[in-house]
Amino acid sequence: MTYKELTLRKAYRIDLLVDNKIVIETKAVGKIITDYQAQVLTYMKLGNFKTG
Protein backbone atom coordinates (compact mmCIF):
# COMPACT_ATOMS: atom_id res chain seq x y z
CA MET A 1 0.00 0.00 0.00
CA THR A 2 1.28 3.48 -0.83
CA TYR A 3 0.20 6.61 1.00
CA LYS A 4 1.62 10.08 0.29
CA GLU A 5 4.59 8.55 -1.58
CA LEU A 6 5.37 6.25 1.36
CA THR A 7 5.15 2.52 0.69
CA LEU A 8 3.91 0.47 3.62
CA ARG A 9 4.95 -3.17 3.39
CA LYS A 10 3.19 -5.80 5.43
CA ALA A 11 2.88 -3.49 8.43
CA TYR A 12 -0.83 -2.87 7.89
CA ARG A 13 -3.16 -5.67 6.90
CA ILE A 14 -6.92 -5.52 7.02
CA ASP A 15 -8.43 -8.72 8.41
CA LEU A 16 -11.49 -8.57 6.17
CA LEU A 17 -12.61 -6.14 3.47
CA VAL A 18 -16.22 -6.57 2.32
CA ASP A 19 -17.15 -5.43 -1.19
CA ASN A 20 -14.04 -3.21 -1.19
CA LYS A 21 -16.03 -0.89 1.11
CA ILE A 22 -16.26 -2.17 4.70
CA VAL A 23 -13.19 -2.72 6.90
CA ILE A 24 -13.51 -5.50 9.50
CA GLU A 25 -10.75 -6.02 12.04
CA THR A 26 -11.13 -9.07 14.27
CA LYS A 27 -9.75 -9.32 17.79
CA ALA A 28 -9.88 -12.11 20.39
CA VAL A 29 -9.89 -9.87 23.45
CA GLY A 30 -12.14 -9.21 26.40
CA LYS A 31 -12.18 -5.44 25.94
CA ILE A 32 -11.85 -3.08 22.99
CA ILE A 33 -9.26 -0.39 23.66
CA THR A 34 -8.65 2.87 21.84
CA ASP A 35 -5.56 1.42 20.12
CA TYR A 36 -7.80 -1.04 18.25
CA GLN A 37 -10.17 1.73 17.23
CA ALA A 38 -7.23 3.81 16.01
CA GLN A 39 -5.99 0.83 13.99
CA VAL A 40 -9.31 0.54 12.13
CA LEU A 41 -9.46 4.29 11.57
CA THR A 42 -5.93 4.18 10.14
CA TYR A 43 -6.92 1.39 7.72
CA MET A 44 -9.96 3.40 6.68
CA LYS A 45 -7.93 6.56 6.11
CA LEU A 46 -5.14 4.84 4.19
CA GLY A 47 -7.58 2.88 2.04
CA ASN A 48 -10.05 5.74 1.67
CA PHE A 49 -12.85 3.53 3.03
CA LYS A 50 -15.95 5.17 4.51
CA THR A 51 -17.24 2.29 6.67
CA GLY A 52 -15.39 0.26 9.29
N, C-alpha and C positions, 0 to 999 in steps of 0.2 A: 504494500500500500504506500502511496506517495501523498504527502500533504505538505503544501508550501515548499516544494522542492526538496523535502526531506523524505528519504525512503525508510520506511519502518519494516524491518524484516523479522517476522515470527514473534515479535514482542506483543502484538495485539492480535488476538484471534477471537472472533465472535463465535460463541457456542452454536447458535442457530440463527439463521436469517430466513425469514418467511417471505416469499414472494418478492424478494429483494427490497422489502419495505420495513419489516418489523424485526428489531434486534431482540433476541432472547439470550440471556446469560444465565446459566444454571449454576446453583451453588448448593452444596450439601452442608448447610450450617444451621445452627439453631436461631440465629439472629442476623438480620440484614444490617450492615453498618454503612456509614456514609462512603467508605472507600469503594464498596460494591456499586453503590449508586453512581459515584463519580466514574467508575470504569464503564458502565453502560452509557453514560452521557458522553464520555470520550469517544466510544465506538460510534455513537450517533453523529457526533460532530465530524469526526474524520470521514465517515462514510456518507455524510449528508442525508442521514435517515431521519424521518420525522417522528417515528413511533418506536418506543423501546419498552 
